[in-house]
Amino acid sequence: AERQDAPSLEAEAPVEEAEPQAEPEPPAPAPSPAPVAATALPPSGDRPTPAAPATRRFARELGVDLQQVSGSGPGGRISKDDVQEHVRGALSGGVITQAASQPIPELPDFSKWGPIERQKMPKIRQVISQNLSTAWTQIPHVTQFGSADATALEAFRHRNKAAAESRGAKLTPTVLVLKAIVTALKAFPQFNASLDVAASEIILKQYINLGIAVDTERGLLVPVIKDVERKDIYELAIDLGDLGERTRTNKVSPDELQGGTFSVTNLGSLGGGAFTPIVNHPEVAILGIGRGREEAVVVDGRIEPRLMMPLCLSYDHRVVDGADGVRFINKLVESIENPEHMLLGG
């Protein structure tokens, strides 16, 4: 049996072409130093940038101009590590200018190979594109994968469906996972935070507002359920259903798209398994949920069919260490696998 429900989150961004810069003055002649292996060379617009094709592709994906990167290899050869170090240095300074200073690569004439059609990028897609490009270039992403046995969660949901419906609520798996997220965020508040790079401070929020990625005809939107930690499962189910419906029908207000502290994207209704969600800047983490599938699992020495739910946690590595990423997933799994204990505040 396969099940799961709900929305998703992603995109790219237009980059403005930089103004041409004046050519640098030729450097004054200097005596040649003795050769040293693996010396980092300073960036210079006049020298070639030795780098492997994979490194060049990696730099393009991050919007990094290799002319600005110091190479640590022999003869100033640039490695992926050099590119990553350059990005880390730019992030610690609070600004990344490489993407803006790098010219947009010219596209070939695709019509030479067959018919084409050009479509104007809708305004909302441009905004999505810009926002996610900002997130991808400014946040060093790490994704921690895990899975939870959702068999007990699904049984709990079926037992309480009628009670929820009598209160005007639809009790979906997503609602219960949101409650599990609240439990994990309380245990690990660094996931419910933002990074103030300029002040070198981590902003820990004393409230939990969950952004729920919704796939609409206009594009991806992330409405926010406020003060989730104060709501029971029925209140949360009503809010989730109402907000999702109004988002899909273009009746959500701008204020309802702001103020999130942690985001959730559920692709389970569309199928598929694990994926890498992009953190919704200025948040520091997002949970992706894949489709639950029945799998053969060893339980107490016996093979049993269990409903396994893929979990994909992306986070900002500047704020969250890998060990805490594992601990967060473990807490999430514990809550999903013991729903009664979770909902009773255990």
Secondary structure, 3 states (H helix, E strand, C coil): CCECCCCCCCCCCCCCCCCCCCCCCCCCCCCCCCCCCCCCECCCCCCCCCECHHHHHHHHHHCCCHHHCCECCHHHCECHHHHHHHHHHHHHCCCCCHHHHCCCCCCCCHHHCCCCCCCCCCHHHHHHHHHHHHHHHHCCEEEEEEEEECHHHHHHHHHHHHHHHHCCCCCCHHHHHHHHHHHHHHHCHHHCEEEECCCCEEEECCCCCEEECEEECCEEECCEECCHHHCCHHHHHHHHHHHHHHHHCCCCCHHHHCCCCEEEEECHHHCCCCCCCCCCCCCCEEEEECCEEEEEEEECCEEEEEEEEEEEEEEECCCCCHHHHHHHHHHHHHHHHCHHHHHCCC
